[in-house]
Amino acid sequence: MTDHATSPGHEQQNIDTTVPHSARIWNYWLGGKDHYPVDEQAGDAYSTVFPGIVTVARSSRAFLGRNITHLVTEAGIRQFLDVGTGLPTEDNTHEVAQRLAPEARIVYVDHDPLVLAHARALLTSTPEGATAYVDADLADPDRILSAAARTLDLSRPTALILSNILGHVADYEQARTIVARLMDGLPSGSYLSVNDGSRGVDADYEQAQDAYNDTGAIPYFLRPVDQITAFFDGLELLDPGVVSVPFWRPDATAPAPVAIGEHGGLARKP
């Protein structure tokens, strides 16, 4: 079952192909096809300054996959609220979750017309479960929760996923308030998964991101690790805590992890 929360055709009217967009650039770095020449140019300019950005992007996606796998197989979670999902590529939240538990239910939230167009086509569910897409802004957590409740039973434990989205909120205290409000709407036994770009690991990454923010595109702010850690205040962090994402429970067969400027963790609401 797949549900949508906006009308067909609405998204096509607002796609601006003249300005680079972070979701499309991220898609380019992940090897996707849903981007425009302006996004490729911005992505190439970024990777000229910081070639490691492709590793950051792919490590972030791998971290999310390991989080979801733990949530399904170890924590018994069957509901996921993925806010700021971005453009579909491979191993999207519903794909990982429903491979392991076909009955899993997933609500994706984003506020980008191109994402909405592709979500309609690609974010399809197993017959046993459900996916839905909500067109809503991260800055409106009450709307997100209200819309998500049409697909998810928010009286049951739910995993909130905020992957590379909080960096788009310029005001740090506002970002913390958004996280707290979303988690307040979920019951005990729910989980929070956060990963975001971080400062203090790679100066080239910081230089490239600061330069990107000056182009007029929607900015993304790298944050110190202690600020990312504080998003989990009041929750029970799972081992190994908030770490550079390659170090979060790496696969036994994976190469030895190397620290990158991307930190994340997973925590349970008591």
Phi and psi in degrees as a GROMACS rama.xvg file:
@    title "Ramachandran Plot"
@    xaxis  label "Phi"
@    yaxis  label "Psi"
@TYPE xy
-131.221  127.432  THR-2
-117.121  153.609  ASP-3
-133.944  151.626  HIS-4
-113.054  11.9832  ALA-5
-138.508  167.266  THR-6
-84.6258  146.149  SER-7
-59.9876  142.33  PRO-8
88.1157  -20.1522  GLY-9
-59.6492  -41.3886  HIS-10
-67.6121  -28.592  GLU-11
-67.4656  -23.88  GLN-12
-74.7465  -16.2986  GLN-13
-116.251  8.78163  ASN-14
-79.9833  118.53  ILE-15
-101.333  112.226  ASP-16
-94.7064  7.7175  THR-17
-100.506  -12.3641  THR-18
-120.486  131.272  VAL-19
-63.1354  146.256  PRO-20
-129.177  137.367  HIS-21
-60.3847  -39.4725  SER-22
-63.7763  -38.9707  ALA-23
-73.274  -38.0371  ARG-24
-64.471  -42.7559  ILE-25
-60.208  -41.5531  TRP-26
-60.3207  -41.6251  ASN-27
-60.5341  -47.0697  TYR-28
-65.2029  -29.6568  TRP-29
-82.9131  -0.655332  LEU-30
87.5305  15.3657  GLY-31
-79.4381  -177.04  GLY-32
-119.894  2.01179  LYS-33
-100.422  71.0259  ASP-34
-154.467  172.474  HIS-35
-119.773  166.886  TYR-36
-53.2324  -37.3907  PRO-37
-63.47  -32.8485  VAL-38
-72.9867  -39.6359  ASP-39
-62.0428  -42.5607  GLU-40
-62.1403  -44.5929  GLN-41
-66.2911  -40.5795  ALA-42
-65.082  -39.4929  GLY-43
-68.4478  -39.3688  ASP-44
-62.4729  -40.0727  ALA-45
-64.7332  -47.9564  TYR-46
-71.3033  -17.9261  SER-47
-66.525  -39.626  THR-48
-76.5234  -39.4434  VAL-49
-137.383  87.1269  PHE-50
-60.7212  -20.0671  PRO-51
-75.1541  0.992358  GLY-52
-64.4239  -32.1516  ILE-53
-64.7834  -39.049  VAL-54
-63.2562  -41.0848  THR-55
-59.95  -47.9887  VAL-56
-61.0681  -46.5268  ALA-57
-73.8561  -31.9537  ARG-58
-67.835  -35.7864  SER-59
-62.1882  -44.8966  SER-60
-65.1319  -38.9392  ARG-61
-66.5099  -39.4309  ALA-62
-58.8527  -45.9421  PHE-63
-59.9943  -42.5047  LEU-64
-60.6387  -40.2438  GLY-65
-69.3594  -37.6321  ARG-66
-58.5998  -50.9425  ASN-67
-63.7131  -40.3129  ILE-68
-59.4175  -44.4308  THR-69
-62.6154  -44.5628  HIS-70
-60.9376  -39.4171  LEU-71
-77.2899  -48.9977  VAL-72
-84.4566  -29.5969  THR-73
-106.872  -36.5364  GLU-74
-98.1109  -10.758  ALA-75
73.5276  20.23  GLY-76
-75.9504  136.721  ILE-77
-127.165  6.25953  ARG-78
-131.331  135.271  GLN-79
-134.848  132.487  PHE-80
-116.622  103.754  LEU-81
-104.696  104.803  ASP-82
-101.213  124.934  VAL-83
80.8761  44.7991  GLY-84
-64.9094  -28.7224  THR-85
75.8323  -171.203  GLY-86
-76.4728  138.284  LEU-87
-61.6025  136.131  PRO-88
-129.911  -114.621  THR-89
-116.977  152.605  GLU-90
54.5978  49.4178  ASP-91
-66.6473  164.291  ASN-92
-52.6592  -47.5085  THR-93
-68.7154  -31.2983  HIS-94
-67.3952  -44.9721  GLU-95
-65.5306  -47.9371  VAL-96
-65.1819  -44.8613  ALA-97
-79.2974  -18.0678  GLN-98
-63.522  -35.9712  ARG-99
-90.5301  -32.3358  LEU-100
-144.122  92.4624  ALA-101
-55.8255  -22.1205  PRO-102
-83.2017  -0.566991  GLU-103
-61.204  146.437  ALA-104
-118.933  133.583  ARG-105
-132.279  132.949  ILE-106
-115.265  123.615  VAL-107
-98.0917  140.504  TYR-108
-128.561  130.16  VAL-109
-155.695  170.88  ASP-110
-136.882  45.5165  HIS-111
-131.714  129.213  ASP-112
-63.5536  -34.9105  PRO-113
-69.3917  -40.3351  LEU-114
-58.695  -44.5913  VAL-115
-60.3971  -44.1063  LEU-116
-59.0197  -43.4512  ALA-117
-79.7631  -30.3875  HIS-118
-60.5689  -40.6236  ALA-119
-56.4762  -40.1611  ARG-120
-84.0108  -32.5905  ALA-121
-113.182  -24.6857  LEU-122
-88.8832  67.6646  LEU-123
-99.5201  148.969  THR-124
-99.8175  163.861  SER-125
-66.7465  158.114  THR-126
-61.4723  -30.4013  PRO-127
-78.1233  -25.6392  GLU-128
-109.248  -152.385  GLY-129
-157.621  147.379  ALA-130
-129.159  150.537  THR-131
-144.598  153.069  ALA-132
-118.68  131.414  TYR-133
-116.418  124.173  VAL-134
-87.6293  97.2535  ASP-135
-152.372  154.815  ALA-136
-89.0134  139.922  ASP-137
-53.9808  -30.8128  LEU-138
-72.219  -2.27379  ALA-139
-121.768  70.2181  ASP-140
-61.9657  -31.7282  PRO-141
-65.4012  -40.2178  ASP-142
-64.9208  -40.45  ARG-143
-59.4914  -48.702  ILE-144
-64.3701  -41.8253  LEU-145
-62.7942  -44.1721  SER-146
-69.522  -38.8521  ALA-147
-63.2371  -31.6411  ALA-148
-66.4616  -11.314  ALA-149
-75.3962  -20.0994  ARG-150
-116.25  -34.4317  THR-151
-104.596  148.793  LEU-152
-91.7038  98.4877  ASP-153
-78.7637  9.11668  LEU-154
-88.9113  -5.79234  SER-155
-109.058  151.572  ARG-156
-53.699  136.275  PRO-157
-137.567  144.445  THR-158
-97.3899  122.543  ALA-159
-93.5221  125.126  LEU-160
-114.235  123.286  ILE-161
-127.282  87.3897  LEU-162
-105.861  110.817  SER-163
55.3336  40.4198  ASN-164
-120.353  -32.7045  ILE-165
-67.5824  -23.8755  LEU-166
-64.7114  -15.8326  GLY-167
-80.7641  -9.58612  HIS-168
-93.221  108.632  VAL-169
-63.8666  -40.4046  ALA-170
-85.1301  116.438  ASP-171
-63.4361  -41.961  TYR-172
-65.6702  -34.4645  GLU-173
-64.2313  -41.2011  GLN-174
-60.5158  -42.9133  ALA-175
-64.2416  -39.5234  ARG-176
-63.6051  -40.4483  THR-177
-62.0844  -46.5918  ILE-178
-60.7057  -45.9888  VAL-179
-62.4361  -41.0168  ALA-180
-66.5459  -41.6888  ARG-181
-63.8195  -43.9426  LEU-182
-68.9285  -30.5976  MET-183
-61.678  -27.9203  ASP-184
-83.2335  0.620765  GLY-185
-115.409  148.747  LEU-186
-81.135  171.142  PRO-187
-54.4314  141.966  SER-188
92.6398  -5.19496  GLY-189
-78.1811  168.96  SER-190
-130.722  153.254  TYR-191
-121.076  124.325  LEU-192
-113.601  121.474  SER-193
-130.228  134.973  VAL-194
-144.718  140.469  ASN-195
-152.671  160.202  ASP-196
-63.0481  141.51  GLY-197
-127.324  153.834  SER-198
-96.9657  157.256  ARG-199
99.8427  1.64514  GLY-200
-113.385  -44.7075  VAL-201
-139.378  108.588  ASP-202
-64.4528  -33.9432  ALA-203
-64.545  -39.3023  ASP-204
-60.9202  -46.5646  TYR-205
-62.5569  -40.946  GLU-206
-64.1207  -43.6186  GLN-207
-64.9616  -41.713  ALA-208
-68.9805  -40.1253  GLN-209
-62.694  -39.7453  ASP-210
-66.3218  -39.9616  ALA-211
-61.3114  -42.1818  TYR-212
-62.7248  -24.3895  ASN-213
-84.3341  -2.86881  ASP-214
-81.755  -12.2142  THR-215
98.4788  -7.80141  GLY-216
-71.2508  166.113  ALA-217
-59.8075  120.489  ILE-218
-75.4913  159.176  PRO-219
-136.186  126.637  TYR-220
-107.227  119.108  PHE-221
-70.8156  143.069  LEU-222
-124.98  152.134  ARG-223
-59.9839  152.219  PRO-224
-61.0446  -35.4952  VAL-225
-66.1806  -28.7149  ASP-226
-72.4773  -38.3284  GLN-227
-64.1938  -41.2979  ILE-228
-60.2943  -36.9664  THR-229
-67.8102  -17.2382  ALA-230
-61.2423  -21.4102  PHE-231
-95.5359  8.95803  PHE-232
-55.286  135.373  ASP-233
86.38  -3.5357  GLY-234
-111.443  166.686  LEU-235
-98.9974  102.768  GLU-236
-68.7958  133.317  LEU-237
-80.126  150.64  LEU-238
-60.9036  142.133  ASP-239
-95.5649  27.1445  PRO-240
84.3761  -152.683  GLY-241
-92.9253  116.408  VAL-242
-138.787  166.315  VAL-243
-57.5238  130.503  SER-244
-58.0049  -29.9782  VAL-245
-63.3985  -17.7284  PRO-246
-91.7147  -1.77974  PHE-247
-84.4017  100.147  TRP-248
43.7423  60.9771  ARG-249
-64.3608  150.349  PRO-250
-62.0655  141.848  ASP-251
-61.6907  -28.4605  ALA-252
-90.3077  -3.14149  THR-253
-78.4217  155.494  ALA-254
-60.2555  161.326  PRO-255
-57.7404  130.461  ALA-256
-66.8939  149.975  PRO-257
-125.836  135.898  VAL-258
-65.3945  136.479  ALA-259
-131.233  168.575  ILE-260
-81.2249  56.6748  GLY-261
-149.008  114.099  GLU-262
-118.58  149.541  HIS-263
-163.092  173.081  GLY-264
-164.917  178.53  GLY-265
-137.866  133.439  LEU-266
-140.529  153.496  ALA-267
-106.406  140.086  ARG-268
-82.976  120.607  LYS-269
